Amino acid sequence: MVRRSGWIALTLVLVLFPLSFDNPYYEQLGSLVLLAAISASAWNLIGGYAGQVSVGNAVFFGAGAYMPLLFYKLWEVSPLYGFPAGIAVSVAIAVVIGIPTFRLSGHYFSMATIAVAELIRILVSNWDFVGASIGLTGPAVARDWSDLVFRSSIPYYYMFLTVLAVLLVMTYCIERSRFGYYLRALRSGERAARSLGVPVSRCKLYIFILSAIFTSLAGSLYAIKFGFADPASGFGILVSVNMVIVAALGGAGRLLGPLLGAVILIPLQSETNTLFGGGGTGFTYILYGGIIMLIARFEPGGLLELWERVRDRRASRRAAALKEALASSSPQAQAGR
C-alpha cells in the first residue's frame, strides 16, 4: 500500500522527469515508458484484476493505431478524429470476441484470443484499403495544433502522463467498488464467484470492453507519436506479449505493477536494441521468454509482491527483536538475574 507521501513523490518524479534532462534520448525513453504503462495497465484490468489472460489485446491496440491514420488518409483531417472511431471499433470487436470466447476459461481462452488476433493481423496485412503489409502514415509536418505533430517528445510525454493518470485513478476507484470485489472473486474462481451471486459473464464483458477502450487509446497515442502503423507494430503478437510481460513483471492485479514493469523493461529493451542493432526483435523474443520463465518459476506475483514479502519479513524481524529487548529489560527478567 502506497502512503500519501509516496504518491506525492511518485507524482513529482513523473512530472519533473523530462525537465530534468537536456537530452532527447531520455525524453523519448520517458514517453515510451508511459505508453507501455498505459497499454499494460489496460491489459491489467482484464488479465490482472479479472484473471482472464488475454493474449490478443493487440487487436484493440492496432484498431486504435490504424483509425486516426485512416481518417487522415481518406479525408486528410486531423488524426484526432480517428480516436473515437478507434474506440468504437475496439468496443465492437471486444463484444464480438468476448461473447463466444468467455465461454472458455484458462489457457483455452488465451489460445482463442491469440487465434483471433492473428486472424485479424493476417486480414489487415492483405487488405489494400488499410495499406496491406505497408501500413499507414500520418501527417509528416503539422498543419495546425490538432495534428499533434511535435519535434520534441515532451508534449507527447505529458499527453501520455495525463492518460495514464486517468487510467490509474479509474482503476483505483474500481478496486474499491463492488465491481472490484466481483473481479477479485472472479479471479479466485468462476464457480465460487457464481455461487456468491457474481454475474460472471457480465463482469467479464464489461471489464473486457473497458480494457479495449484504453488499449485502443494507447494505440492511437502510438500512432500520433510515431506517425506510422503497420500490421506488425499494430497487430503483431509481440504487442500483446509486451503488455502481458510488463504487467506481470511489476505485478499483475496491482495498481502500480504495470508502471513498475514498464520502468524496468522498456529501458532494458531499448539498451538491448542499441547493443544488437536495428529493432533487436530476435533478442527481444529471447528476453521476453527468459522473463516469463523467471516470473513463473520464482515470483508469479511480480516484483511488487516480492517487495511486500521482503518488507513484511523485515517488519516481523524488527518486531521479534523489539519483543525480545522488552522482555529482557522487564523487572521479572532483572530480578531473575
C-alpha positions as a LaTeX table, in Angstrom:
\begin{tabular}{lrrr}
\hline
Residue & $x$ (\AA) & $y$ (\AA) & $z$ (\AA) \\
\hline
Met1 & 0.00 & 0.00 & 0.00 \\
Val2 & 1.47 & 3.36 & $-1.06$ \\
Arg3 & 1.25 & 6.13 & 1.51 \\
Arg4 & 0.26 & 9.70 & 0.64 \\
Ser5 & 3.90 & 10.85 & 0.77 \\
Gly6 & 4.77 & 8.07 & $-1.66$ \\
Trp7 & 2.07 & 9.18 & $-4.09$ \\
Ile8 & 3.31 & 12.77 & $-3.90$ \\
Ala9 & 6.90 & 11.69 & $-4.53$ \\
Leu10 & 5.88 & 9.48 & $-7.46$ \\
Thr11 & 3.82 & 12.29 & $-9.00$ \\
Leu12 & 6.70 & 14.76 & $-8.69$ \\
Val13 & 9.15 & 12.31 & $-10.27$ \\
Leu14 & 6.85 & 11.65 & $-13.22$ \\
Val15 & 6.01 & 15.31 & $-13.76$ \\
Leu16 & 9.59 & 16.58 & $-13.49$ \\
Phe17 & 11.35 & 13.71 & $-15.28$ \\
Pro18 & 11.52 & 15.19 & $-18.82$ \\
Leu19 & 12.54 & 18.59 & $-17.40$ \\
Ser20 & 15.47 & 17.07 & $-15.54$ \\
Phe21 & 17.38 & 16.03 & $-18.67$ \\
Asp22 & 18.54 & 18.11 & $-21.59$ \\
Asn23 & 18.74 & 15.05 & $-23.77$ \\
Pro24 & 16.19 & 13.96 & $-26.41$ \\
Tyr25 & 17.03 & 10.30 & $-25.73$ \\
Tyr26 & 15.66 & 10.44 & $-22.17$ \\
Glu27 & 12.62 & 12.43 & $-23.28$ \\
Gln28 & 11.86 & 9.75 & $-25.88$ \\
Leu29 & 12.53 & 6.95 & $-23.40$ \\
Gly30 & 10.20 & 8.53 & $-20.85$ \\
Ser31 & 7.35 & 8.76 & $-23.36$ \\
Leu32 & 7.88 & 5.11 & $-24.37$ \\
Val33 & 7.76 & 4.03 & $-20.73$ \\
Leu34 & 4.46 & 5.84 & $-20.20$ \\
Leu35 & 2.98 & 4.44 & $-23.42$ \\
Ala36 & 3.92 & 0.90 & $-22.36$ \\
Ala37 & 2.47 & 1.57 & $-18.90$ \\
Ile38 & $-0.85$ & 2.69 & $-20.43$ \\
Ser39 & $-1.25$ & $-0.39$ & $-22.60$ \\
Ala40 & $-0.11$ & $-2.74$ & $-19.80$ \\
Ser41 & $-2.44$ & $-1.05$ & $-17.30$ \\
Ala42 & $-5.30$ & $-1.50$ & $-19.77$ \\
Trp43 & $-4.42$ & $-5.20$ & $-20.08$ \\
Asn44 & $-4.13$ & $-5.38$ & $-16.29$ \\
Leu45 & $-7.86$ & $-4.70$ & $-16.00$ \\
Ile46 & $-8.79$ & $-7.93$ & $-17.77$ \\
Gly47 & $-5.69$ & $-10.04$ & $-17.13$ \\
Gly48 & $-4.68$ & $-8.89$ & $-13.66$ \\
Tyr49 & $-7.87$ & $-7.97$ & $-11.82$ \\
Ala50 & $-10.28$ & $-10.33$ & $-13.59$ \\
Gly51 & $-7.76$ & $-13.14$ & $-14.08$ \\
Gln52 & $-8.65$ & $-13.60$ & $-17.78$ \\
Val53 & $-5.27$ & $-13.79$ & $-19.52$ \\
Ser54 & $-5.91$ & $-12.28$ & $-22.93$ \\
Val55 & $-3.01$ & $-12.52$ & $-25.37$ \\
Gly56 & $-4.97$ & $-10.78$ & $-28.12$ \\
Asn57 & $-5.18$ & $-7.19$ & $-26.88$ \\
Ala58 & $-3.04$ & $-6.20$ & $-29.87$ \\
Val59 & $-6.34$ & $-6.22$ & $-31.82$ \\
Phe60 & $-7.53$ & $-3.19$ & $-29.85$ \\
Phe61 & $-4.12$ & $-1.53$ & $-29.97$ \\
Gly62 & $-4.00$ & $-1.95$ & $-33.74$ \\
Ala63 & $-7.54$ & $-0.65$ & $-34.22$ \\
Gly64 & $-6.66$ & 2.41 & $-32.18$ \\
Ala65 & $-3.45$ & 2.95 & $-34.15$ \\
Tyr66 & $-4.99$ & 2.48 & $-37.60$ \\
Met67 & $-8.17$ & 4.56 & $-37.32$ \\
Pro68 & $-6.53$ & 8.00 & $-36.80$ \\
Leu69 & $-4.16$ & 7.35 & $-39.72$ \\
Leu70 & $-7.01$ & 6.03 & $-41.86$ \\
Phe71 & $-9.04$ & 9.18 & $-41.22$ \\
Tyr72 & $-6.05$ & 11.25 & $-42.32$ \\
Lys73 & $-5.55$ & 9.12 & $-45.43$ \\
Leu74 & $-9.19$ & 9.21 & $-46.55$ \\
Trp75 & $-10.25$ & 12.74 & $-45.65$ \\
Glu76 & $-6.98$ & 14.50 & $-44.69$ \\
Val77 & $-8.47$ & 15.52 & $-41.36$ \\
Ser78 & $-6.67$ & 15.60 & $-38.05$ \\
Pro79 & $-5.86$ & 12.13 & $-36.68$ \\
Leu80 & $-7.68$ & 13.22 & $-33.53$ \\
Tyr81 & $-10.97$ & 12.49 & $-35.30$ \\
Gly82 & $-9.95$ & 8.86 & $-35.53$ \\
Phe83 & $-9.61$ & 8.42 & $-31.75$ \\
Pro84 & $-13.36$ & 7.91 & $-31.11$ \\
Ala85 & $-13.61$ & 5.71 & $-34.21$ \\
Gly86 & $-10.79$ & 3.51 & $-32.94$ \\
Ile87 & $-12.52$ & 3.17 & $-29.58$ \\
Ala88 & $-15.84$ & 2.33 & $-31.26$ \\
Val89 & $-14.22$ & $-0.33$ & $-33.44$ \\
Ser90 & $-12.38$ & $-1.79$ & $-30.44$ \\
Val91 & $-15.57$ & $-1.97$ & $-28.37$ \\
Ala92 & $-17.36$ & $-3.72$ & $-31.24$ \\
Ile93 & $-14.51$ & $-6.22$ & $-31.58$ \\
Ala94 & $-14.48$ & $-6.79$ & $-27.81$ \\
Val95 & $-18.19$ & $-7.61$ & $-27.83$ \\
Val96 & $-17.89$ & $-9.90$ & $-30.86$ \\
Ile97 & $-14.84$ & $-11.69$ & $-29.40$ \\
Gly98 & $-15.94$ & $-11.67$ & $-25.79$ \\
Ile99 & $-19.38$ & $-13.23$ & $-26.05$ \\
Pro100 & $-18.17$ & $-16.56$ & $-27.54$ \\
Thr101 & $-14.65$ & $-16.75$ & $-26.06$ \\
Phe102 & $-15.70$ & $-16.08$ & $-22.47$ \\
Arg103 & $-17.38$ & $-19.47$ & $-22.53$ \\
Leu104 & $-13.82$ & $-20.76$ & $-22.38$ \\
Ser105 & $-11.53$ & $-20.45$ & $-19.38$ \\
Gly106 & $-7.86$ & $-20.67$ & $-18.51$ \\
His107 & $-5.40$ & $-21.38$ & $-21.30$ \\
Tyr108 & $-8.25$ & $-22.18$ & $-23.72$ \\
Phe109 & $-9.37$ & $-18.55$ & $-23.50$ \\
Ser110 & $-5.78$ & $-17.36$ & $-24.01$ \\
Met111 & $-5.35$ & $-19.52$ & $-27.11$ \\
Ala112 & $-8.66$ & $-18.27$ & $-28.53$ \\
Thr113 & $-7.55$ & $-14.63$ & $-28.15$ \\
Ile114 & $-4.23$ & $-15.41$ & $-29.86$ \\
Ala115 & $-6.05$ & $-17.06$ & $-32.76$ \\
Val116 & $-8.43$ & $-14.12$ & $-33.22$ \\
Ala117 & $-5.57$ & $-11.61$ & $-33.05$ \\
Glu118 & $-3.54$ & $-13.49$ & $-35.66$ \\
Leu119 & $-6.52$ & $-13.81$ & $-37.98$ \\
Ile120 & $-7.12$ & $-10.07$ & $-37.85$ \\
Arg121 & $-3.41$ & $-9.35$ & $-38.38$ \\
Ile122 & $-3.38$ & $-11.53$ & $-41.49$ \\
Leu123 & $-6.56$ & $-9.87$ & $-42.74$ \\
Val124 & $-5.09$ & $-6.39$ & $-42.28$ \\
Ser125 & $-1.81$ & $-7.47$ & $-43.92$ \\
Asn126 & $-3.70$ & $-8.37$ & $-47.10$ \\
Trp127 & $-6.26$ & $-5.55$ & $-47.14$ \\
Asp128 & $-5.22$ & $-2.81$ & $-49.58$ \\
Phe129 & $-7.78$ & $-0.37$ & $-48.15$ \\
Val130 & $-5.70$ & $-0.07$ & $-44.96$ \\
Gly131 & $-2.32$ & $-0.23$ & $-46.69$ \\
Ala132 & $-1.86$ & $-4.02$ & $-46.57$ \\
Ser133 & 1.61 & $-5.00$ & $-45.38$ \\
Ile134 & 2.98 & $-1.47$ & $-45.92$ \\
Gly135 & 0.69 & 0.16 & $-43.36$ \\
Leu136 & $-0.46$ & 3.76 & $-43.00$ \\
Thr137 & 1.29 & 7.05 & $-42.33$ \\
Gly138 & 0.13 & 10.28 & $-40.76$ \\
Pro139 & 0.96 & 13.93 & $-41.47$ \\
Ala140 & 4.70 & 14.49 & $-41.85$ \\
Val141 & 4.51 & 18.11 & $-40.66$ \\
Ala142 & 1.93 & 19.83 & $-38.52$ \\
Arg143 & $-0.73$ & 21.77 & $-40.42$ \\
Asp144 & $-2.13$ & 23.07 & $-37.12$ \\
Trp145 & $-2.01$ & 22.08 & $-33.46$ \\
Ser146 & $-4.71$ & 19.41 & $-33.85$ \\
Asp147 & $-2.35$ & 17.21 & $-35.91$ \\
Leu148 & $-0.31$ & 16.74 & $-32.71$ \\
Val149 & 2.97 & 16.63 & $-34.59$ \\
Phe150 & 5.82 & 17.91 & $-32.42$ \\
Arg151 & 9.58 & 17.81 & $-32.84$ \\
Ser152 & 10.16 & 17.26 & $-29.14$ \\
Ser153 & 8.95 & 14.23 & $-27.17$ \\
Ile154 & 8.00 & 16.38 & $-24.17$ \\
Pro155 & 4.44 & 17.23 & $-25.37$ \\
Tyr156 & 3.81 & 13.54 & $-26.04$ \\
Tyr157 & 5.21 & 12.69 & $-22.61$ \\
Tyr158 & 2.70 & 14.90 & $-20.83$ \\
Met159 & $-0.18$ & 13.68 & $-23.01$ \\
Phe160 & 0.71 & 10.10 & $-22.14$ \\
Leu161 & 1.11 & 11.01 & $-18.48$ \\
Thr162 & $-2.37$ & 12.56 & $-18.42$ \\
Val163 & $-3.97$ & 9.46 & $-19.96$ \\
Leu164 & $-2.06$ & 7.18 & $-17.57$ \\
Ala165 & $-3.19$ & 9.26 & $-14.59$ \\
Val166 & $-6.83$ & 9.00 & $-15.69$ \\
Leu167 & $-6.49$ & 5.23 & $-16.16$ \\
Leu168 & $-4.83$ & 4.72 & $-12.77$ \\
Val169 & $-7.45$ & 6.84 & $-10.96$ \\
Met170 & $-10.22$ & 4.89 & $-12.66$ \\
Thr171 & $-8.54$ & 1.59 & $-11.76$ \\
Tyr172 & $-8.15$ & 2.76 & $-8.15$ \\
Cys173 & $-11.88$ & 3.53 & $-7.99$ \\
Ile174 & $-12.72$ & 0.13 & $-9.49$ \\
Glu175 & $-10.53$ & $-1.60$ & $-6.89$ \\
Arg176 & $-12.64$ & $-0.14$ & $-4.10$ \\
Ser177 & $-16.04$ & $-0.57$ & $-5.71$ \\
Arg178 & $-18.43$ & $-3.51$ & $-5.66$ \\
Phe179 & $-17.38$ & $-4.25$ & $-9.22$ \\
Gly180 & $-13.79$ & $-4.56$ & $-8.00$ \\
Tyr181 & $-14.84$ & $-7.16$ & $-5.42$ \\
Tyr182 & $-16.67$ & $-9.03$ & $-8.17$ \\
Leu183 & $-13.47$ & $-9.07$ & $-10.24$ \\
Arg184 & $-11.38$ & $-10.39$ & $-7.35$ \\
Ala185 & $-13.94$ & $-13.13$ & $-6.74$ \\
Leu186 & $-13.86$ & $-13.95$ & $-10.45$ \\
Arg187 & $-10.07$ & $-14.18$ & $-10.43$ \\
Ser188 & $-10.18$ & $-16.57$ & $-7.46$ \\
Gly189 & $-12.56$ & $-18.94$ & $-9.25$ \\
Glu190 & $-15.55$ & $-18.69$ & $-11.55$ \\
Arg191 & $-17.58$ & $-21.40$ & $-9.83$ \\
Ala192 & $-17.07$ & $-19.88$ & $-6.42$ \\
Ala193 & $-17.91$ & $-16.42$ & $-7.79$ \\
Arg194 & $-21.16$ & $-17.71$ & $-9.31$ \\
Ser195 & $-22.10$ & $-19.36$ & $-6.03$ \\
Leu196 & $-21.71$ & $-15.96$ & $-4.34$ \\
Gly197 & $-24.06$ & $-14.33$ & $-6.82$ \\
Val198 & $-21.46$ & $-12.62$ & $-9.02$ \\
Pro199 & $-22.74$ & $-12.00$ & $-12.58$ \\
Val200 & $-19.67$ & $-13.63$ & $-14.12$ \\
Ser201 & $-20.46$ & $-13.25$ & $-17.83$ \\
Arg202 & $-21.49$ & $-9.63$ & $-17.47$ \\
Cys203 & $-18.43$ & $-8.73$ & $-15.38$ \\
Lys204 & $-16.09$ & $-10.36$ & $-17.90$ \\
Leu205 & $-17.65$ & $-8.49$ & $-20.80$ \\
Tyr206 & $-17.69$ & $-5.11$ & $-19.02$ \\
Ile207 & $-14.05$ & $-5.28$ & $-17.96$ \\
Phe208 & $-13.03$ & $-6.57$ & $-21.40$ \\
Ile209 & $-14.73$ & $-3.58$ & $-23.03$ \\
Leu210 & $-13.05$ & $-1.20$ & $-20.59$ \\
Ser211 & $-9.68$ & $-2.79$ & $-21.30$ \\
Ala212 & $-10.34$ & $-2.50$ & $-25.05$ \\
Ile213 & $-11.14$ & 1.22 & $-24.74$ \\
Phe214 & $-7.86$ & 2.13 & $-23.05$ \\
Thr215 & $-5.80$ & $-0.25$ & $-25.18$ \\
Ser216 & $-7.28$ & 1.42 & $-28.27$ \\
Leu217 & $-6.39$ & 4.80 & $-26.81$ \\
Ala218 & $-2.81$ & 3.61 & $-26.29$ \\
Gly219 & $-2.70$ & 2.55 & $-29.95$ \\
Ser220 & $-3.96$ & 5.97 & $-31.06$ \\
Leu221 & $-1.32$ & 7.69 & $-28.94$ \\
Tyr222 & 1.31 & 5.45 & $-30.54$ \\
Ala223 & 0.08 & 6.46 & $-33.99$ \\
Ile224 & 0.29 & 10.20 & $-33.35$ \\
Lys225 & 3.67 & 9.83 & $-31.67$ \\
Phe226 & 5.33 & 7.87 & $-34.49$ \\
Gly227 & 3.06 & 8.86 & $-37.39$ \\
Phe228 & 3.07 & 5.32 & $-38.71$ \\
Ala229 & 1.45 & 1.92 & $-38.14$ \\
Asp230 & 1.77 & $-1.41$ & $-39.94$ \\
Pro231 & 0.44 & $-4.90$ & $-39.17$ \\
Ala232 & 3.49 & $-5.85$ & $-37.10$ \\
Ser233 & 3.61 & $-2.71$ & $-34.94$ \\
Gly234 & $-0.17$ & $-2.56$ & $-34.54$ \\
Phe235 & $-1.47$ & $-6.14$ & $-34.53$ \\
Gly236 & 1.69 & $-8.23$ & $-34.00$ \\
Ile237 & 1.82 & $-10.92$ & $-31.33$ \\
Leu238 & 4.77 & $-9.14$ & $-29.73$ \\
Val239 & 2.50 & $-6.17$ & $-28.98$ \\
Ser240 & 0.24 & $-8.39$ & $-26.86$ \\
Val241 & 3.15 & $-10.21$ & $-25.25$ \\
Asn242 & 4.73 & $-6.88$ & $-24.33$ \\
Met243 & 1.57 & $-5.85$ & $-22.41$ \\
Val244 & 1.47 & $-9.16$ & $-20.53$ \\
Ile245 & 5.18 & $-9.13$ & $-19.64$ \\
Val246 & 5.21 & $-5.51$ & $-18.48$ \\
Ala247 & 2.21 & $-6.06$ & $-16.21$ \\
Ala248 & 3.42 & $-9.44$ & $-14.90$ \\
Leu249 & 6.94 & $-8.19$ & $-14.21$ \\
Gly250 & 5.74 & $-5.36$ & $-11.98$ \\
Gly251 & 2.77 & $-7.25$ & $-10.56$ \\
Ala252 & $-0.44$ & $-8.18$ & $-12.35$ \\
Gly253 & $-3.52$ & $-7.20$ & $-10.41$ \\
Arg254 & $-1.63$ & $-4.35$ & $-8.69$ \\
Leu255 & $-2.33$ & $-0.70$ & $-9.40$ \\
Leu256 & 1.30 & 0.32 & $-9.97$ \\
Gly257 & 2.52 & $-3.06$ & $-11.24$ \\
Pro258 & 2.41 & $-2.15$ & $-14.96$ \\
Leu259 & 4.16 & 1.17 & $-14.35$ \\
Leu260 & 6.97 & $-0.55$ & $-12.44$ \\
Gly261 & 7.28 & $-3.18$ & $-15.14$ \\
Ala262 & 7.48 & $-0.50$ & $-17.85$ \\
Val263 & 10.13 & 1.45 & $-15.93$ \\
Ile264 & 12.30 & $-1.68$ & $-15.84$ \\
Leu265 & 11.56 & $-3.40$ & $-19.13$ \\
Ile266 & 11.42 & $-0.53$ & $-21.65$ \\
Pro267 & 14.89 & 0.90 & $-20.86$ \\
Leu268 & 16.24 & $-2.68$ & $-20.87$ \\
Gln269 & 14.64 & $-3.31$ & $-24.26$ \\
Ser270 & 15.99 & $-0.01$ & $-25.58$ \\
Glu271 & 19.52 & $-0.85$ & $-24.46$ \\
Thr272 & 19.44 & $-4.34$ & $-25.99$ \\
Asn273 & 18.14 & $-2.91$ & $-29.26$ \\
Thr274 & 21.03 & $-0.44$ & $-29.25$ \\
Leu275 & 23.61 & $-3.11$ & $-28.49$ \\
Phe276 & 22.39 & $-5.61$ & $-31.06$ \\
Gly277 & 21.40 & $-3.11$ & $-33.75$ \\
Gly278 & 18.13 & $-2.42$ & $-35.50$ \\
Gly279 & 14.97 & $-3.48$ & $-33.78$ \\
Gly280 & 16.64 & $-6.35$ & $-31.97$ \\
Thr281 & 13.46 & $-8.36$ & $-32.50$ \\
Gly282 & 15.08 & $-11.77$ & $-32.22$ \\
Phe283 & 16.82 & $-10.92$ & $-28.96$ \\
Thr284 & 13.61 & $-9.28$ & $-27.70$ \\
Tyr285 & 11.83 & $-12.62$ & $-28.01$ \\
Ile286 & 14.65 & $-14.30$ & $-26.06$ \\
Leu287 & 14.50 & $-11.59$ & $-23.41$ \\
Tyr288 & 10.73 & $-11.91$ & $-23.04$ \\
Gly289 & 10.94 & $-15.70$ & $-22.88$ \\
Gly290 & 13.55 & $-15.50$ & $-20.15$ \\
Ile291 & 11.46 & $-13.06$ & $-18.12$ \\
Ile292 & 8.40 & $-15.30$ & $-18.45$ \\
Met293 & 10.40 & $-18.28$ & $-17.15$ \\
Leu294 & 11.83 & $-16.33$ & $-14.21$ \\
Ile295 & 8.46 & $-14.89$ & $-13.19$ \\
Ala296 & 6.68 & $-18.23$ & $-13.48$ \\
Arg297 & 9.39 & $-20.08$ & $-11.53$ \\
Phe298 & 10.36 & $-17.65$ & $-8.78$ \\
Glu299 & 7.84 & $-14.81$ & $-8.44$ \\
Pro300 & 4.41 & $-15.25$ & $-10.09$ \\
Gly301 & 3.13 & $-12.20$ & $-8.21$ \\
Gly302 & 5.71 & $-9.88$ & $-9.73$ \\
Leu303 & 8.22 & $-7.51$ & $-8.16$ \\
Leu304 & 5.68 & $-5.67$ & $-6.02$ \\
Glu305 & 4.70 & $-8.90$ & $-4.28$ \\
Leu306 & 8.38 & $-9.72$ & $-3.78$ \\
Trp307 & 8.94 & $-6.29$ & $-2.23$ \\
Glu308 & 5.93 & $-6.67$ & 0.08 \\
Arg309 & 7.14 & $-10.09$ & 1.25 \\
Val310 & 10.64 & $-8.76$ & 1.97 \\
Arg311 & 9.17 & $-5.73$ & 3.75 \\
Asp312 & 6.87 & $-7.89$ & 5.91 \\
Arg313 & 9.76 & $-10.21$ & 6.75 \\
Arg314 & 11.88 & $-7.29$ & 7.90 \\
Ala315 & 8.99 & $-5.89$ & 9.92 \\
Ser316 & 8.44 & $-9.23$ & 11.64 \\
Arg317 & 12.15 & $-9.46$ & 12.47 \\
Arg318 & 12.10 & $-5.96$ & 13.95 \\
Ala319 & 9.00 & $-6.80$ & 15.98 \\
Ala320 & 10.62 & $-10.00$ & 17.28 \\
Ala321 & 13.82 & $-8.13$ & 18.19 \\
Leu322 & 11.83 & $-5.42$ & 19.96 \\
Lys323 & 9.80 & $-8.01$ & 21.84 \\
Glu324 & 12.97 & $-9.78$ & 22.92 \\
Ala325 & 14.54 & $-6.49$ & 24.04 \\
Leu326 & 11.46 & $-5.54$ & 26.06 \\
Ala327 & 11.34 & $-8.99$ & 27.64 \\
Ser328 & 15.00 & $-8.83$ & 28.65 \\
Ser329 & 14.56 & $-5.38$ & 30.22 \\
Ser330 & 11.40 & $-6.24$ & 32.19 \\
Pro331 & 11.52 & $-6.25$ & 36.05 \\
Gln332 & 10.96 & $-10.02$ & 36.10 \\
Ala333 & 13.99 & $-10.59$ & 33.91 \\
Gln334 & 16.06 & $-8.18$ & 36.03 \\
Ala335 & 15.00 & $-9.99$ & 39.22 \\
Gly336 & 15.91 & $-13.33$ & 37.73 \\
Arg337 & 19.40 & $-12.08$ & 37.13 \\
\hline
\end{tabular}
